[in-house]
Amino acid sequence: MNTVRLLLFPLVLLIFPGWDSTIEFPKMDPLEGIYLNGLAAECALENRAFGAGEEIVYTVYYRLGFIWIPAGEVTFHVEENDQFYFFDAFGRTFSSYDRFFRVRDHYQSQVDKQSLMPVRAVRNIEEGSYRKYATLDFDYRNGQIIANHGRSKDKLERDVLDLDRCMHDVLSIVYYSRNMDISNVRKNDMLQMAVSLDDKTYNVGMRYLGREDNMRIRRAGGRFDVLKFSPQVIAGNVFKDGDEMTVWVSNDRNRIPLMIESPLTVGSIRVVLDSYEGLRHDFTAMR
């Protein structure tokens, strides 16, 4: 069960011992000129939803039969400098769940502040005996994504992918999506996005299911005004063909995910807002 990826993909398609402080971003130039005069100018969004210091924590519940088991948590954090936002997501299973399947996943993404488009992404995965380390460098001048991936930093394979459309990594797309204008989107309209992961790219759709006022989300602590989406999922070791995921997002200027529900190949999962701090706007979606 990849808890971080489950929370990340829903917004295109979503634990602290073991934090990997060795992941660092190199110094990079801002994208203006190279970026805004090229392919991705049409992709640029202004950030109105989040700011530095925002931290959001989710609890992950795994359902087997009729029992919901608290399995882990995911923490999202935002920092910035003059030119870039730095996103960080760290997911872990609780110690009580580690004996079944231990997860320590760490994702980072660096995006241009003018456009919210990524320039570099890093992920370091530990899931049971599975290990994965990967980086993505977005080369807008040459229209390429340089992907390095392998079991560890010392054993990486290099791939070059075409950067010929609005492309994100699985963390940057979460924050980009929070700024998308859906004022003219009608119920059942499909929002199309593209995501790069390791050596592959995916076209992913997210269907808008409308709004609901005063919805009760018990574990999140109250009632909320929400926007509802159903992202497409990518069949594989986590999801089956035909699986449908549902995401509830706060209907306010923060646009934060409140709850996610999805079937898995075995059982099902629910991800629920646990705590938050440093929101850019008042949390008016909460009643």
SULHUPE-V13634 format. One record per residue. N is the residue number from 1. SS is DSSP state (H for helix, E for strand, L for the rest). BURIAL is b if it has 24 or more other ideal C-beta (glycine too) atoms within 12 Angstrom, else e. D_FIRST is the distance of its C-alpha to the first C-alpha in Angstrom with 1 decimal. Layout:
BEGIN
N:SS:BURIAL:D_FIRST
N:SS:BURIAL:D_FIRST
END
This chain:
BEGIN
1:L:b:0.0
2:L:b:3.8
3:H:b:5.9
4:H:b:9.1
5:H:b:9.0
6:H:b:8.3
7:H:b:11.3
8:H:b:13.2
9:H:b:13.3
10:L:b:14.5
11:L:b:17.7
12:L:b:18.3
13:L:b:16.1
14:L:b:11.9
15:L:b:12.2
16:L:e:18.0
17:L:e:19.3
18:L:e:18.5
19:L:e:19.2
20:L:b:20.3
21:L:e:23.7
22:L:e:24.8
23:L:b:23.3
24:L:e:26.4
25:L:b:27.7
26:L:e:31.0
27:L:e:34.0
28:L:e:34.1
29:L:e:36.8
30:L:e:36.3
31:L:b:35.9
32:L:e:39.0
33:L:e:41.4
34:L:b:39.0
35:L:b:36.4
36:L:e:38.4
37:L:e:41.0
38:L:b:38.6
39:H:b:35.9
40:H:b:33.7
41:H:e:36.4
42:H:e:35.5
43:H:b:31.9
44:L:b:33.0
45:L:b:32.2
46:L:e:33.8
47:L:b:31.6
48:L:e:32.6
49:L:b:29.4
50:L:b:28.3
51:L:e:30.0
52:L:e:29.7
53:L:e:28.6
54:L:b:26.2
55:E:b:23.2
56:E:b:20.7
57:E:b:18.2
58:E:b:15.5
59:E:b:14.1
60:E:b:10.7
61:E:b:11.2
62:E:b:9.3
63:E:e:12.0
64:E:e:12.9
65:L:e:16.5
66:L:e:18.4
67:E:e:16.9
68:E:e:14.9
69:E:b:13.4
70:E:b:13.3
71:E:b:10.1
72:E:b:10.6
73:E:b:12.6
74:E:b:13.0
75:E:b:16.6
76:E:b:18.4
77:E:b:21.9
78:E:b:24.8
79:E:e:27.9
80:E:b:30.7
81:L:e:33.9
82:L:e:36.8
83:L:e:35.1
84:E:b:31.3
85:E:b:28.4
86:E:b:25.7
87:E:b:22.2
88:E:b:19.7
89:E:b:16.1
90:E:b:14.5
91:E:b:11.3
92:E:b:10.9
93:E:b:9.8
94:L:b:13.1
95:H:e:15.2
96:H:e:15.3
97:H:b:11.5
98:H:e:11.7
99:L:e:13.4
100:L:e:10.6
101:L:b:7.8
102:L:b:9.3
103:E:b:8.1
104:E:b:11.2
105:E:b:11.1
106:E:b:14.5
107:E:b:15.8
108:E:b:19.5
109:E:b:21.8
110:E:b:25.6
111:E:b:27.4
112:E:b:31.1
113:L:b:32.4
114:L:b:34.9
115:L:b:32.6
116:L:b:28.9
117:L:b:28.2
118:E:b:26.1
119:E:b:27.9
120:E:b:25.3
121:E:b:21.5
122:E:b:19.7
123:E:b:16.1
124:E:b:15.2
125:E:b:11.8
126:E:b:11.0
127:E:b:7.8
128:L:e:9.4
129:L:e:12.4
130:E:e:11.2
131:E:e:13.4
132:E:b:14.4
133:E:b:17.2
134:E:b:18.6
135:E:b:21.4
136:E:b:22.9
137:E:b:26.6
138:E:b:28.1
139:E:b:31.7
140:L:b:33.5
141:L:e:36.9
142:L:e:36.1
143:L:e:33.5
144:E:e:30.8
145:E:b:27.3
146:E:b:27.2
147:E:b:23.8
148:E:b:23.3
149:E:b:20.1
150:E:e:19.4
151:E:e:17.9
152:E:e:20.1
153:L:e:22.8
154:L:e:25.3
155:E:e:24.1
156:E:e:23.7
157:E:e:24.6
158:E:e:26.3
159:E:e:26.2
160:E:e:28.3
161:E:b:27.2
162:E:e:29.5
163:L:b:29.6
164:L:e:31.6
165:L:e:30.1
166:L:b:28.4
167:L:b:25.3
168:E:b:22.6
169:L:b:19.6
170:L:b:16.4
171:L:b:17.6
172:H:b:21.3
173:H:b:20.8
174:H:b:19.6
175:H:b:22.9
176:H:b:24.9
177:H:b:23.8
178:L:b:25.0
179:L:b:28.4
180:L:b:28.8
181:L:e:31.9
182:L:b:31.2
183:L:e:34.7
184:L:e:35.7
185:L:e:32.5
186:L:e:33.2
187:L:e:31.0
188:L:e:28.9
189:L:e:29.6
190:E:e:26.9
191:E:b:26.2
192:E:e:25.4
193:E:b:23.7
194:E:b:22.8
195:E:b:20.0
196:E:b:20.0
197:E:b:17.0
198:L:b:18.1
199:L:e:20.8
200:E:e:20.2
201:E:b:21.1
202:E:b:20.0
203:E:e:22.2
204:E:b:20.3
205:E:b:22.0
206:E:b:21.7
207:E:b:24.0
208:E:b:25.9
209:E:b:26.3
210:E:e:28.9
211:E:b:29.5
212:E:b:29.6
213:E:e:31.7
214:E:e:31.3
215:E:b:27.9
216:E:e:26.7
217:E:b:23.3
218:H:e:23.7
219:H:e:21.1
220:H:b:22.1
221:L:e:25.6
222:E:e:27.8
223:E:e:28.7
224:E:b:28.2
225:E:b:29.5
226:E:b:26.7
227:E:b:26.1
228:E:b:23.7
229:E:b:21.8
230:E:b:19.9
231:E:b:18.1
232:L:b:17.6
233:L:b:14.2
234:L:b:13.9
235:E:e:13.4
236:L:e:11.5
237:L:e:8.5
238:L:b:6.5
239:E:b:9.8
240:L:e:13.1
241:L:e:16.5
242:L:e:18.1
243:L:b:15.1
244:L:b:16.4
245:E:b:15.0
246:E:b:17.4
247:E:b:18.0
248:E:b:20.9
249:E:b:22.7
250:E:b:25.7
251:L:b:28.9
252:L:b:30.7
253:L:e:31.3
254:L:b:28.1
255:L:b:25.8
256:L:b:22.7
257:E:b:19.6
258:E:b:20.1
259:E:b:17.4
260:E:b:14.7
261:E:b:13.8
262:E:b:11.9
263:E:b:11.4
264:L:b:8.4
265:L:e:9.4
266:L:e:9.4
267:L:b:10.3
268:E:b:10.1
269:E:b:9.3
270:E:b:12.1
271:E:b:12.6
272:E:b:16.2
273:E:b:18.7
274:E:b:19.7
275:E:e:22.4
276:E:b:24.1
277:E:e:27.1
278:L:e:29.2
279:L:b:28.9
280:L:b:31.5
281:L:e:32.9
282:L:e:33.5
283:L:b:30.7
284:L:e:32.9
285:L:b:30.2
286:E:b:29.9
287:L:e:32.7
END
